[in-house]
Amino acid sequence: SVLVNPNIATIQTSEGIADQVYFLPVTPYFVEEIIKKERPDGILLAFGGQTALNCGTELYQNGILQKYGVRVLGTSVEAIMYTEDRDLFV
């Protein structure tokens, strides 16, 4: 497993939580660079709050996840986008 977290002081970064930890901002640029290097099969967007949701949505809309064959695990990007847009959520 790979964890991206810009906050070095959090419990998520403790030894044994993930196989690889990146202390980088959760932005589309950095996450794409990590995807290029690590080649994950899937990604969880529900962990990381609004920042992770926004980043994942942007990666999805820009075709980055499809480009590297990364599946979204858990809540789908479409569901995330619906909950972010009041007009669509109705």
C-alpha positions in Angstrom: 0.0 0.0 0.0 1.0 3.6 -0.7 0.1 6.5 1.5 0.3 10.2 0.5 0.2 12.6 3.5 1.7 16.1 3.7 1.6 16.1 7.5 4.5 14.2 8.9 3.1 14.4 12.5 0.0 12.3 11.9 -0.5 8.7 13.0 -1.0 7.6 9.4 2.7 8.0 8.9 3.7 5.6 11.7 5.8 2.6 10.7 3.8 -0.4 9.4 0.7 1.7 8.3 1.8 1.5 4.7 4.5 -0.1 2.5 5.5 3.3 1.1 4.8 6.7 2.6 5.2 10.0 0.6 5.3 13.2 2.6 4.0 15.3 -0.4 1.0 17.6 -1.0 -2.1 15.8 -2.1 -2.3 17.5 -5.5 -2.9 16.1 -8.9 0.7 16.7 -10.0 2.3 14.9 -7.0 -0.3 12.1 -7.0 0.3 11.5 -10.7 4.0 11.3 -10.1 3.5 8.8 -7.4 1.1 6.8 -9.6 3.8 6.8 -12.4 6.4 5.4 -9.9 4.3 3.0 -7.9 1.8 1.8 -10.5 -1.0 1.0 -8.1 -4.1 -1.1 -9.1 -6.5 1.1 -7.2 -6.9 4.3 -5.2 -9.1 5.3 -2.2 -10.4 8.8 -2.4 -12.5 8.7 0.8 -9.4 9.1 3.1 -8.0 12.6 3.1 -11.0 14.8 3.4 -12.0 17.4 0.8 -8.4 17.7 -0.5 -8.3 14.0 -1.5 -11.8 14.1 -3.0 -10.9 17.2 -5.1 -7.6 15.7 -6.2 -9.1 12.4 -7.2 -11.9 14.0 -9.1 -9.4 16.1 -11.0 -7.3 13.1 -11.8 -10.4 11.2 -13.0 -11.7 14.1 -15.1 -8.3 14.6 -16.7 -8.0 11.0 -17.7 -4.9 10.3 -15.4 -6.5 7.4 -13.6 -7.6 5.8 -16.9 -4.1 6.4 -18.4 -2.4 4.4 -15.7 -5.2 1.8 -15.3 -6.0 2.9 -11.7 -9.4 1.9 -10.4 -11.2 4.0 -7.8 -12.0 1.8 -4.9 -15.0 2.6 -2.6 -17.1 5.6 -3.4 -17.1 6.2 -7.2 -16.0 9.5 -8.6 -19.4 10.0 -10.1 -21.0 9.7 -6.7 -18.4 12.2 -5.3 -19.2 14.7 -8.0 -23.0 14.3 -7.4 -22.6 15.1 -3.7 -20.4 18.1 -4.5 -23.0 19.7 -6.8 -26.3 20.7 -5.2 -28.1 20.8 -8.6 -27.0 17.2 -9.5 -27.6 15.9 -6.0 -31.4 16.5 -6.0 
